[in-house]
Amino acid sequence: MVKHFYKIPGGLQWLSLWLLAVAAASGQQGFGPGTTTVPPLTGAPSLAPLAPAAPPASTLQAPTFDPYSTQPNSSFGAPLPLSTPPPLSGSFGAPAPAYSQPYSLPSPGAQPYSTQPNLGFGTQSPPALFPYGLQGPTQPASGFASANPLKFLQNLRFSDDHLCGDSGKSGDMRINDAFATTTLAFPNFLWTGQPWFLSPGFGYHSWSGPFGTWADENGTDQFYPMLPPDAYSAFLDIGWRSSPDRAFGAELGGRIGLYSDFSGIDDQSFRPMGLALLRYNLTPTMALKAGVSYINRADIKLLPAGGIVWTPSPKTKWDIFFPQPKLASYLTTLGNQDLWWYVAGEYGGGVWTVNVSAPNLATPNPNDYLPLERTLMDINDLRVSIGIELGPQANSSVGQRGLFFEVGYVFNREMVLVVPVQQYSLNDTWMLRGGFAF
């Protein structure tokens, strides 16, 4: 039978409400063995009668939740499958970038220092200073930036030049030049954000000739000077280039070298050289360069240096640049190596201090030679060549070559002695040149 509680007059009403509140706060839900739900107190207290709870079951029931079970309880339902969360609402903005956290990996292609210049800005230099650019035989053939980060030891390079000569032909001179060089890179030169390069190198020069005789102004046949069979070059190049991304920039280089046959060394054996260029980027793929090259030879001290460096595509580069122009283009791919071909020119030769026995031109006797004397000697010439270079595909966009070979023609050849002052013309000849880098 259901019983109802009616209104309780006076203070009992407030006492009852206070007891109900205390019971609810202490976890009690009624005064009898049954349970009831206490509605929340909202606003003023209500005097409506409370519904009685159902009587308790006659027997205890098994609990519906087992805290030690390894199976989910059916009363909670099957777990919901995982799903991809919905995209963020536009009101929350775009997601954060993948590398927004501190000390994260850099974005692809973001290199603080690059070993190669950007679009159209190559490293061509006259042959007396950085003969193949700062990178030696691995100079860029396109000029696009390399994806490789700056390394301390850039590479090791070996090359050999052979100028043909026939011992039975008057005026011929056979020359072989072998070089071994490397490049070390140091980042952030004087806080400019650009690296500077040190390139130590060593060269061995083998000379045969000049052969035969030549006719002086009186028509008398004279012999050529007797040169030592060997000479050597040991040098250290230093180079720096401002950021190629700026409209105006500069390229600076210096060399200190020792050039001698090592039968003796004097102050003239040490030859400082230099290069200074100003660069103006006409377009993202074209740059104008102008400056001077201090080659410090016995006959010529300074050469003008300048021209246009243009990279119309990642597979083509035109260095219309004196005194070392080069036009290069991608040819094909062999396995995982890219093959390039090119046409190049240069002002060749060198300077050394050597012991020379020169002919005595004051007498008609061609066999009359002056005593052996140490003197400064030039060998100067102009060279044009066509060649191929092979390099890994990872470096194909900058024409990095691990192997190259070229055939050239050498003309306007001359040999200059300072003491005594004598100058000799030599025959034109063919040149074979090759090398590799790793």
C-alpha positions as CSV (number, residue, x, y, z in Angstrom):
1,M,0.0,0.0,0.0
2,V,1.3,3.4,-1.0
3,K,1.6,6.0,1.7
4,H,1.9,9.8,1.1
5,F,3.6,12.4,3.2
6,Y,1.4,15.5,3.7
7,K,2.4,19.0,4.6
8,I,4.1,19.3,8.0
9,P,3.2,22.6,9.7
10,G,5.6,25.0,11.3
11,G,9.2,24.3,12.2
12,L,8.8,20.6,11.5
13,Q,8.6,21.4,7.8
14,W,12.0,23.2,7.9
15,L,13.5,20.4,10.1
16,S,12.3,17.8,7.7
17,L,13.9,19.6,4.7
18,W,17.1,20.1,6.7
19,L,17.3,16.3,7.5
20,L,16.7,15.5,3.8
21,A,19.5,17.7,2.8
22,V,21.9,16.2,5.3
23,A,20.9,12.7,4.2
24,A,21.5,13.5,0.6
25,A,24.9,15.0,1.4
26,S,26.0,11.9,3.3
27,G,24.9,9.5,0.6
28,Q,21.7,8.5,2.1
29,Q,18.6,8.6,-0.1
30,G,15.8,8.1,2.4
31,F,15.0,7.0,5.9
32,G,13.9,3.5,5.4
33,P,15.4,0.5,3.9
34,G,14.3,1.5,0.5
35,T,16.0,4.2,-1.7
36,T,14.6,7.2,-3.4
37,T,16.0,9.9,-5.6
38,V,16.2,13.4,-4.2
39,P,15.5,16.1,-6.8
40,P,18.0,18.9,-6.9
41,L,17.1,21.9,-5.0
42,T,16.4,24.7,-7.5
43,G,14.9,27.9,-6.4
44,A,12.6,27.9,-3.3
45,P,11.8,24.6,-1.5
46,S,8.9,22.7,-2.9
47,L,6.1,21.4,-0.6
48,A,4.9,18.7,-3.1
49,P,4.8,15.2,-1.7
50,L,7.7,12.8,-2.5
51,A,7.0,9.6,-4.4
52,P,7.9,6.5,-2.4
53,A,10.6,4.2,-3.7
54,A,9.9,0.6,-4.7
55,P,10.4,-2.0,-2.1
56,P,13.8,-3.8,-2.2
57,A,14.1,-7.2,-3.9
58,S,13.7,-10.2,-1.7
59,T,17.1,-11.6,-2.6
60,L,20.4,-10.1,-3.4
61,Q,21.3,-10.0,-7.1
62,A,24.7,-10.6,-8.7
63,P,26.5,-7.4,-9.3
64,T,26.3,-6.1,-12.9
65,F,29.9,-4.9,-13.0
66,D,33.0,-7.1,-12.3
67,P,36.0,-4.8,-11.7
68,Y,38.4,-7.8,-12.2
69,S,36.9,-9.1,-15.4
70,T,39.0,-9.0,-18.6
71,Q,35.9,-8.8,-20.8
72,P,33.8,-5.6,-21.2
73,N,30.6,-5.6,-19.4
74,S,27.5,-5.7,-21.5
75,S,25.9,-3.1,-19.5
76,F,28.3,-0.6,-20.9
77,G,27.8,-1.7,-24.5
78,A,30.3,-2.6,-27.1
79,P,33.2,-0.2,-27.5
80,L,32.9,2.3,-30.3
81,P,35.3,1.8,-33.2
82,L,38.1,4.3,-33.6
83,S,37.6,6.8,-36.3
84,T,39.5,9.6,-37.9
85,P,38.6,12.8,-36.1
86,P,36.8,15.4,-38.2
87,P,38.8,18.2,-39.6
88,L,39.2,21.3,-37.7
89,S,36.6,24.0,-38.2
90,G,37.7,26.9,-40.2
91,S,37.3,29.1,-37.2
92,F,40.3,27.4,-35.6
93,G,42.6,28.3,-38.5
94,A,44.9,26.0,-40.5
95,P,46.9,23.2,-38.9
96,A,50.4,24.0,-37.7
97,P,53.2,23.2,-40.2
98,A,54.9,19.9,-39.9
99,Y,58.2,21.5,-38.7
100,S,56.9,24.2,-36.4
101,Q,58.4,22.8,-33.3
102,P,61.8,24.0,-32.1
103,Y,64.9,22.1,-33.1
104,S,63.0,20.4,-35.9
105,L,64.3,19.1,-39.2
106,P,64.7,21.8,-41.8
107,S,62.2,22.1,-44.6
108,P,63.3,20.1,-47.7
109,G,65.8,22.0,-49.7
110,A,66.5,24.6,-47.0
111,Q,70.3,24.6,-46.7
112,P,72.1,27.2,-44.6
113,Y,75.1,26.9,-46.8
114,S,75.3,25.6,-50.3
115,T,78.5,24.4,-52.1
116,Q,77.2,25.8,-55.3
117,P,75.7,29.1,-56.4
118,N,72.1,29.6,-57.2
119,L,70.5,30.2,-60.6
120,G,73.0,31.5,-63.2
121,F,75.8,32.5,-60.8
122,G,78.8,30.2,-61.5
123,T,82.3,30.0,-60.1
124,Q,84.3,30.5,-63.2
125,S,87.7,31.9,-62.7
126,P,90.8,32.5,-64.8
127,P,93.1,29.4,-65.0
128,A,95.9,30.9,-63.0
129,L,93.6,31.1,-60.0
130,F,91.1,28.4,-59.3
131,P,91.7,26.8,-62.7
132,Y,88.3,25.0,-62.6
133,G,86.6,27.3,-60.1
134,L,86.5,26.8,-56.4
135,Q,85.4,23.2,-56.9
136,G,88.2,22.3,-59.3
137,P,87.2,19.8,-62.0
138,T,83.8,19.6,-60.3
139,Q,82.9,23.1,-61.2
140,P,79.2,23.6,-61.9
141,A,78.0,23.2,-65.5
142,S,74.7,24.8,-64.8
143,G,74.9,26.9,-61.6
144,F,71.7,25.7,-60.0
145,A,72.0,25.2,-56.2
146,S,73.1,21.9,-54.9
147,A,70.9,20.0,-52.5
148,N,74.0,18.8,-50.5
149,P,74.8,20.6,-47.3
150,L,78.2,22.2,-46.8
151,K,80.9,19.6,-46.0
152,F,84.3,20.5,-44.5
153,L,86.2,18.3,-47.0
154,Q,84.5,18.9,-50.4
155,N,86.4,16.4,-52.5
156,L,89.8,15.2,-53.8
157,R,90.6,15.9,-57.5
158,F,93.2,14.6,-59.9
159,S,93.8,15.8,-63.4
160,D,96.4,15.5,-66.2
161,D,97.0,17.7,-69.2
162,H,99.2,16.4,-72.1
163,L,100.3,18.8,-74.8
164,C,101.7,16.8,-77.8
165,G,105.1,17.5,-79.3
166,D,107.3,15.9,-81.9
167,S,111.0,15.8,-81.1
168,G,111.8,15.7,-84.8
169,K,110.0,19.0,-85.5
170,S,111.6,22.3,-84.8
171,G,109.5,24.5,-82.5
172,D,107.6,21.7,-80.8
173,M,107.5,21.3,-77.1
174,R,106.0,18.5,-75.2
175,I,104.4,19.3,-71.8
176,N,102.7,17.2,-69.2
177,D,101.0,18.8,-66.2
178,A,99.6,16.6,-63.4
179,F,97.6,18.2,-60.5
180,A,96.2,16.9,-57.2
181,T,94.0,19.3,-55.3
182,T,91.2,19.4,-52.6
183,T,88.9,21.9,-51.1
184,L,88.1,22.7,-47.5
185,A,85.0,24.7,-46.6
186,F,84.4,26.9,-43.6
187,P,80.9,28.3,-42.9
188,N,79.9,31.9,-42.2
189,F,83.0,33.8,-43.2
190,L,83.2,37.0,-41.0
191,W,79.5,36.6,-40.1
192,T,78.4,37.1,-43.7
193,G,76.4,33.8,-43.8
194,Q,78.5,32.6,-46.7
195,P,81.3,30.0,-46.6
196,W,84.9,30.6,-47.5
197,F,87.0,27.9,-49.2
198,L,90.7,26.8,-48.9
199,S,92.0,24.8,-51.8
200,P,95.6,23.4,-51.3
201,G,97.1,21.8,-54.4
202,F,100.3,20.4,-55.9
203,G,101.4,20.2,-59.5
204,Y,104.1,18.3,-61.4
205,H,105.3,19.6,-64.8
206,S,107.3,17.6,-67.2
207,W,109.0,19.4,-70.1
208,S,110.6,18.0,-73.3
209,G,112.0,20.6,-75.7
210,P,111.7,23.0,-77.3
211,F,113.1,20.9,-80.1
212,G,115.2,21.9,-83.1
213,T,116.2,25.4,-84.1
214,W,114.6,28.7,-85.0
215,A,115.7,31.4,-87.4
216,D,116.7,34.8,-86.0
217,E,116.2,38.2,-87.7
218,N,119.4,37.6,-89.8
219,G,118.2,34.2,-90.9
220,T,120.6,32.3,-88.7
221,D,119.4,29.1,-87.2
222,Q,119.5,29.3,-83.4
223,F,118.9,26.7,-80.8
224,Y,116.2,27.0,-78.1
225,P,117.1,27.4,-74.4
226,M,117.8,24.2,-72.5
227,L,115.2,23.8,-69.8
228,P,115.2,21.5,-66.8
229,P,113.1,18.4,-67.4
230,D,110.8,19.0,-64.3
231,A,109.2,21.8,-62.4
232,Y,106.7,22.0,-59.5
233,S,103.8,24.1,-58.2
234,A,102.6,24.1,-54.6
235,F,99.8,26.6,-53.9
236,L,96.9,27.5,-51.5
237,D,93.8,29.2,-52.9
238,I,91.4,31.2,-50.7
239,G,88.0,32.1,-52.1
240,W,84.8,33.8,-50.9
241,R,81.6,34.8,-52.7
242,S,78.7,37.0,-51.3
243,S,75.2,35.7,-51.3
244,P,74.1,34.9,-54.9
245,D,70.5,35.7,-54.0
246,R,71.2,39.5,-53.7
247,A,71.0,41.8,-56.7
248,F,74.6,43.0,-56.2
249,G,77.5,40.9,-55.0
250,A,81.2,40.2,-55.1
251,E,83.5,37.2,-55.7
252,L,87.0,37.4,-54.2
253,G,89.9,35.0,-54.5
254,G,93.6,34.8,-53.6
255,R,96.5,32.5,-54.0
256,I,99.9,32.1,-52.6
257,G,102.1,29.7,-54.4
258,L,105.6,28.3,-54.8
259,Y,106.7,27.7,-58.4
260,S,110.1,26.3,-59.0
261,D,112.2,23.5,-60.4
262,F,113.3,23.0,-56.7
263,S,117.0,23.3,-57.7
264,G,116.8,26.6,-55.8
265,I,114.2,28.9,-54.3
266,D,114.3,32.7,-54.3
267,D,111.8,35.5,-53.6
268,Q,110.5,35.3,-57.2
269,S,109.5,31.7,-56.6
270,F,106.7,32.8,-54.4
271,R,103.9,34.3,-56.5
272,P,100.8,35.9,-55.0
273,M,97.8,36.0,-57.3
274,G,94.3,37.3,-57.0
275,L,90.8,37.7,-58.4
276,A,88.2,40.4,-57.8
277,L,84.8,40.4,-59.5
278,L,81.6,42.5,-59.0
279,R,78.3,40.7,-59.9
280,Y,75.0,42.1,-60.9
281,N,72.0,39.7,-61.2
282,L,70.1,40.8,-64.3
283,T,67.5,38.1,-63.9
284,P,67.1,35.0,-61.7
285,T,69.0,33.1,-64.4
286,M,71.4,35.6,-65.7
287,A,74.3,37.5,-64.0
288,L,76.8,40.1,-65.3
289,K,80.3,39.9,-63.9
290,A,83.2,42.3,-64.3
291,G,86.6,42.7,-62.6
292,V,90.3,41.8,-62.9
293,S,92.5,38.8,-62.5
294,Y,96.0,39.3,-61.2
295,I,97.9,36.4,-62.7
296,N,101.4,37.8,-61.9
297,R,103.4,36.3,-64.7
298,A,106.7,37.6,-66.1
299,D,105.1,38.9,-69.3
300,I,101.5,39.8,-68.2
301,K,100.5,40.9,-64.7
302,L,96.8,41.7,-65.1
303,L,94.0,40.3,-67.2
304,P,90.5,41.8,-67.5
305,A,87.8,39.4,-66.3
306,G,84.1,39.6,-67.1
307,G,81.1,38.5,-69.1
308,I,77.7,37.0,-68.7
309,V,76.8,33.8,-66.9
310,W,73.4,32.5,-68.1
311,T,71.5,29.4,-67.0
312,P,68.5,29.1,-69.3
313,S,67.5,25.7,-67.7
314,P,68.9,23.2,-65.2
315,K,70.4,21.2,-68.0
316,T,72.2,24.1,-69.8
317,K,74.7,26.7,-68.8
318,W,76.5,29.3,-70.8
319,D,79.5,31.1,-69.2
320,I,80.3,33.7,-71.8
321,F,83.2,34.8,-69.5
322,F,86.7,35.9,-70.3
323,P,89.3,34.5,-69.8
324,Q,87.6,31.1,-69.2
325,P,84.4,30.7,-71.2
326,K,82.4,27.5,-71.1
327,L,79.2,26.4,-72.8
328,A,77.8,23.2,-71.3
329,S,74.7,21.1,-71.8
330,Y,73.2,17.8,-70.5
331,L,73.5,14.9,-73.0
332,T,72.1,11.7,-71.6
333,T,72.0,9.4,-68.6
334,L,74.1,6.3,-68.3
335,G,72.9,4.1,-65.5
336,N,72.8,6.4,-62.5
337,Q,75.3,8.9,-64.0
338,D,74.5,12.0,-66.1
339,L,76.6,12.7,-69.1
340,W,77.3,16.3,-70.2
341,W,79.2,17.8,-73.1
342,Y,80.8,21.2,-73.3
343,V,83.0,23.6,-75.3
344,A,85.5,25.6,-73.3
345,G,88.4,28.0,-73.7
346,E,91.1,29.4,-71.4
347,Y,94.3,31.4,-71.1
348,G,96.8,28.6,-70.2
349,G,100.4,28.2,-69.2
350,G,102.2,29.2,-66.0
351,V,105.2,30.8,-64.4
352,W,108.2,29.3,-62.6
353,T,111.8,30.1,-61.5
354,V,114.2,27.6,-63.1
355,N,117.8,27.1,-64.0
356,V,118.1,27.8,-67.7
357,S,121.0,27.7,-70.2
358,A,120.0,30.3,-72.8
359,P,121.6,30.7,-76.2
360,N,124.0,33.6,-76.7
361,L,122.2,35.5,-79.4
362,A,125.1,38.0,-79.7
363,T,127.2,35.5,-81.6
364,P,126.5,33.8,-84.9
365,N,127.5,30.4,-83.4
366,P,124.2,28.6,-82.6
367,N,126.1,26.3,-80.2
368,D,127.2,29.2,-78.0
369,Y,125.2,29.1,-74.8
370,L,125.3,31.4,-71.8
371,P,126.2,30.0,-68.4
372,L,123.4,28.3,-66.5
373,E,121.4,31.0,-64.7
374,R,118.4,31.1,-62.5
375,T,115.6,33.1,-64.1
376,L,111.9,33.7,-64.1
377,M,110.2,31.9,-67.1
378,D,106.7,32.1,-68.5
379,I,104.9,29.6,-70.8
380,N,101.7,31.3,-72.2
381,D,99.1,30.0,-74.6
382,L,95.4,30.0,-75.6
383,R,93.3,26.8,-75.5
384,V,90.0,25.7,-76.9
385,S,88.5,22.3,-76.1
386,I,85.5,20.1,-76.4
387,G,84.8,17.5,-73.8
388,I,82.4,15.3,-71.8
389,E,81.9,15.0,-68.1
390,L,80.2,12.3,-66.1
391,G,78.6,12.8,-62.7
392,P,76.0,11.2,-60.3
393,Q,72.4,12.1,-60.9
394,A,72.1,13.7,-57.4
395,N,74.5,16.4,-58.7
396,S,73.2,16.6,-62.3
397,S,71.5,19.9,-61.8
398,V,74.8,21.6,-61.0
399,G,77.0,19.5,-63.4
400,Q,79.2,18.1,-60.8
401,R,81.6,15.7,-62.5
402,G,83.3,12.8,-61.1
403,L,85.0,12.0,-64.4
404,F,85.9,14.1,-67.4
405,F,87.8,14.0,-70.7
406,E,88.5,16.6,-73.3
407,V,90.4,17.2,-76.5
408,G,91.7,20.7,-77.3
409,Y,93.8,22.8,-79.6
410,V,96.6,25.0,-78.2
411,F,97.8,28.1,-80.1
412,N,99.6,31.4,-79.7
413,R,102.2,29.6,-77.7
414,E,105.2,31.5,-76.4
415,M,108.1,31.1,-73.9
416,V,109.4,34.2,-72.1
417,L,112.7,34.4,-70.2
418,V,113.4,37.4,-67.9
419,V,117.2,37.0,-67.7
420,P,118.4,37.2,-70.3
421,V,115.3,38.9,-71.9
422,Q,114.3,36.5,-74.6
423,Q,111.0,35.4,-76.1
424,Y,110.3,32.4,-78.3
425,S,107.4,31.3,-80.3
426,L,106.3,27.6,-80.2
427,N,104.3,25.6,-82.6
428,D,100.6,25.0,-82.1
429,T,99.7,21.6,-80.8
430,W,96.9,19.3,-79.6
431,M,95.9,18.8,-76.0
432,L,94.5,15.8,-74.2
433,R,93.1,16.4,-70.7
434,G,91.3,14.1,-68.2
435,G,90.6,13.7,-64.6
436,F,88.4,12.4,-61.8
437,A,87.1,13.5,-58.4
438,F,85.7,11.7,-55.4
